[in-house]
Amino acid sequence: MGATNWKATAMTPKSFEPGRTPLPRGIATPARRSLAHAGVETLEQLVQLGERRLAGMPGVCPRTLAQIQDAMDEHDLELPAG
């Protein structure tokens, strides 16, 4: 019988569409709310926003900035200073 190895399928990392890379999961709720209010749902939208504007948003702390930078590095994206 051709049994499917469901564990191998369930453990496969999810691939994302280009331009639709979601924000990291561990971002604190206040920062996530600020980003949602600004219409930011993806890492690519953060690139357009820029680090200075991101850092000035309510709820965005150094820990959140570090989480976002790690996610950016993981997906070969760069957060511009402006």
Buried (B, 14 or more C-beta within 10 A) or exposed (E): EEEEEEEEEEEEEEEEEEEEBEBBEEBBEBBBBBBEEBEBBBBBBBBEBBBEBBBEBEBBEEEBBEBBBEBBEEEEBEBEEE
